[in-house]
Amino acid sequence: VTMERDGRVARVVIGSGVRRNALTSAGWAGIERVMRRLAGVDDLRAVVVEGAAAWFCAGSDMREWAEAGAEEVELSFTRMEAACTAIEELAVPVIAKVRGPAAGAGCQLALACDLCVLSDSASMGMPIAVLGILVSPAFANRLAVHAGMAVARELLYTGRMVGAEEAVQLGLANTSVPGEQLDAHIDRVLEAILHASGASIRAAKAALTRVAAPARSAALAAAGGPSVDRDD
């Protein structure tokens, strides 16, 4: 995970372009550290999160789990959720800039952002059922908040990935643009944010966070967490 400041904007790049930026447990912890560090930057106005090379994030690198015990797998899931939570708790808007797949925990990462802009070749989804992974209430809640219960059920039960246009229609993302226009579109969004009142935008995010708090708190308090069904 790397981070660069560009004036009042921070740009965070996840992964190295290998394995579609599927992240190890250390990679998820790195995202959380970066976001917590940015929380202390007073003049920060916006953050852009994108994947290295032509991918966003294909979730977790499951090679790490091949010989891992149950506790190690659970720690990995805890770090995924901590990374998403750190994004949601950041006081300024975070924009997901998505090329390629945002799958599984990578989809959750995009959903944790305040705005999600897709290249027209991007895709989103939670194909975890086919991998024998048990979804956590927090992950299910994040999907349902964006797309509603009916869509959340379908995507979780079937593991179907959806293309960029459908992702926007379902409420998983804000906008889909041709790949060659993605950079320019993100710049326009940033320009609008930078020309608005920083205090007003921080207040808006704080208000939205409070509105979402009851459902999120209930999900986090629910018993059980995500894990791998090793009998499947």
C-alpha positions in Angstrom: 0.0 0.0 0.0 1.4 3.4 -1.0 0.2 6.9 -0.3 1.1 10.2 -1.9 -0.2 13.7 -1.1 -1.2 16.0 -3.9 -2.0 19.2 -2.1 -5.2 18.6 -0.1 -5.8 15.3 -1.8 -4.3 12.0 -0.8 -4.0 9.1 -3.3 -3.7 5.6 -2.0 -2.7 2.8 -4.2 -3.3 -0.8 -3.1 -1.5 -3.9 -4.2 1.4 -4.2 -6.7 -0.6 -5.3 -9.8 0.1 -9.0 -9.0 -2.8 -11.4 -8.6 -5.3 -8.6 -9.4 -4.2 -6.9 -6.2 -5.5 -9.7 -3.9 -4.2 -8.6 -0.5 -2.6 -10.5 2.3 -3.4 -9.9 5.9 -0.5 -7.5 6.0 -1.9 -5.6 3.0 -5.2 -5.0 4.8 -3.4 -3.9 7.9 -1.5 -1.5 5.7 -4.7 0.1 4.4 -5.9 0.7 7.9 -2.6 2.3 9.0 -2.6 4.7 6.0 -6.2 5.7 6.7 -5.6 6.2 10.4 -2.5 8.3 9.6 -4.6 10.4 7.2 -7.1 11.0 9.9 -4.6 13.3 11.6 -4.0 15.5 8.5 -5.9 18.8 9.2 -5.9 20.2 5.7 -6.9 17.0 4.0 -10.0 17.4 1.8 -10.4 14.1 -0.1 -8.8 10.7 -0.6 -8.7 8.6 -3.8 -8.3 4.8 -3.5 -7.3 2.8 -6.5 -5.5 -0.5 -7.3 -2.1 -0.8 -8.9 -1.9 -1.5 -12.7 -5.2 -2.4 -14.4 -7.0 -3.9 -11.3 -8.8 -2.6 -8.2 -8.8 -5.5 -5.7 -9.7 -9.2 -6.1 -10.2 -9.6 -2.4 -7.8 -11.5 -0.1 -4.9 -13.6 -1.3 -6.2 -17.0 -0.3 -2.8 -18.6 -0.8 -2.1 -17.2 2.7 -4.8 -19.4 4.1 -3.6 -22.7 2.6 -1.8 -23.8 5.7 -3.3 -21.3 8.1 -5.2 -22.2 11.3 -8.7 -20.9 12.1 -7.3 -18.1 14.3 -5.0 -16.8 11.5 -7.9 -16.8 9.0 -10.2 -15.0 11.5 -7.4 -12.4 12.0 -7.2 -11.8 8.3 -11.0 -11.1 8.2 -10.7 -8.9 11.2 -8.1 -6.8 9.3 -10.2 -6.6 6.2 -13.1 -5.2 8.3 -10.7 -2.8 10.1 -9.5 -1.4 6.8 -13.0 -0.8 5.6 -14.0 0.8 8.9 -11.0 3.1 8.8 -12.2 4.4 5.5 -15.7 4.9 6.7 -14.5 6.7 9.8 -12.2 9.1 7.9 -13.7 12.6 8.2 -13.4 13.5 4.5 -14.8 11.9 1.4 -13.0 8.8 0.0 -13.4 8.0 -3.6 -13.0 4.5 -5.0 -11.5 4.6 -8.5 -12.2 1.2 -9.9 -10.6 -0.5 -12.8 -11.0 -4.3 -13.2 -12.6 -6.4 -10.6 -13.7 -5.3 -7.1 -14.4 -8.8 -5.7 -15.2 -10.2 -2.3 -13.3 -8.0 0.3 -12.3 -5.8 -2.7 -16.0 -5.1 -3.3 -16.4 -4.3 0.4 -13.4 -1.9 0.1 -15.1 -0.1 -2.7 -18.4 0.0 -0.8 -16.7 1.5 2.2 -15.7 4.5 0.2 -18.1 7.5 0.0 -18.1 7.6 -3.8 -17.4 4.8 -6.3 -16.5 5.5 -9.9 -16.1 2.6 -12.3 -14.3 2.2 -15.5 -16.8 0.7 -18.0 -14.7 -2.5 -17.9 -14.9 -2.9 -14.1 -16.9 -5.4 -12.2 -18.2 -5.8 -8.7 -19.5 -8.6 -6.6 -19.2 -11.0 -3.7 -18.3 -14.4 -5.1 -17.6 -15.8 -1.7 -20.2 -18.6 -1.6 -18.4 -20.5 -4.3 -15.2 -20.3 -2.2 -16.9 -21.7 0.9 -16.4 -18.4 2.8 -19.0 -17.4 5.4 -20.1 -13.8 5.2 -20.0 -11.6 8.3 -23.0 -9.4 9.3 -20.8 -6.4 8.7 -20.1 -7.4 5.1 -23.7 -8.3 4.5 -24.9 -5.0 6.0 -22.6 -3.0 3.8 -23.9 -4.7 0.7 -27.6 -4.3 1.8 -27.2 -0.6 2.6 -26.0 0.1 -0.9 -28.2 -2.2 -3.0 -31.1 -3.3 -0.7 -31.9 -6.6 0.7 -33.2 -8.3 -2.5 -30.0 -7.5 -4.4 -27.8 -8.4 -1.5 -29.4 -11.8 -1.2 -29.0 -12.5 -4.9 -25.4 -11.5 -5.0 -24.5 -13.3 -1.8 -26.4 -16.5 -2.7 -25.2 -16.7 -6.3 -21.8 -15.2 -6.1 -22.5 -13.3 -9.3 -20.2 -10.6 -10.5 -21.9 -7.6 -12.2 -20.5 -5.3 -14.8 -20.0 -1.6 -14.4 -23.3 -0.4 -15.9 -25.4 -2.9 -13.8 -23.4 -2.0 -10.7 -24.5 1.6 -11.0 -28.1 0.6 -11.7 -28.1 -1.6 -8.5 -26.7 1.2 -6.3 -23.3 -0.4 -5.8 -21.5 2.5 -7.5 -22.2 6.1 -8.4 -20.9 6.3 -12.0 -19.5 4.3 -14.9 -17.3 6.0 -17.5 -15.2 4.8 -20.4 -11.8 3.7 -19.2 -10.0 6.5 -21.0 -12.2 9.1 -19.2 -11.8 7.7 -15.7 -8.9 10.0 -14.6 -10.6 13.1 -16.0 -13.9 12.2 -14.3 -12.2 11.7 -10.9 -10.4 15.0 -11.3 -13.7 16.8 -11.9 -15.2 15.2 -8.8 -12.2 16.3 -6.8 -12.4 19.8 -8.2 -16.0 20.1 -7.0 -15.1 18.9 -3.5 -12.1 21.2 -3.3 -14.2 24.2 -4.3 -16.9 23.4 -1.7 -16.7 24.3 2.0 -14.4 21.8 3.7 -16.3 22.3 7.0 -19.6 21.6 5.3 -18.4 18.5 3.6 -16.9 17.1 6.9 -20.2 17.9 8.6 -22.1 16.1 5.8 -20.0 13.0 6.2 -20.4 13.1 10.0 -24.1 13.4 9.6 -24.3 10.5 7.1 -22.1 8.4 9.4 -24.6 9.0 12.3 -27.5 8.1 10.1 -25.9 4.8 9.2 -24.6 4.1 12.8 -27.6 2.0 14.1 -27.5 -0.6 11.4 -23.7 -0.8 11.4 -23.6 -1.1 15.2 -26.1 -3.9 15.1 -24.1 -5.7 12.4 -20.9 -5.4 14.3 -22.6 -6.6 17.5 -24.1 -9.7 15.8 -22.5 -13.0 16.8 -20.0 -14.7 14.6 -17.6 -13.4 12.0 -16.6 -14.4 8.5 -14.6 -17.5 8.1 -13.8 -20.3 5.7 -16.1 -23.4 5.6 -13.4 -26.0 5.4 -16.0 -28.8 5.1 -17.3 -27.4 1.8 
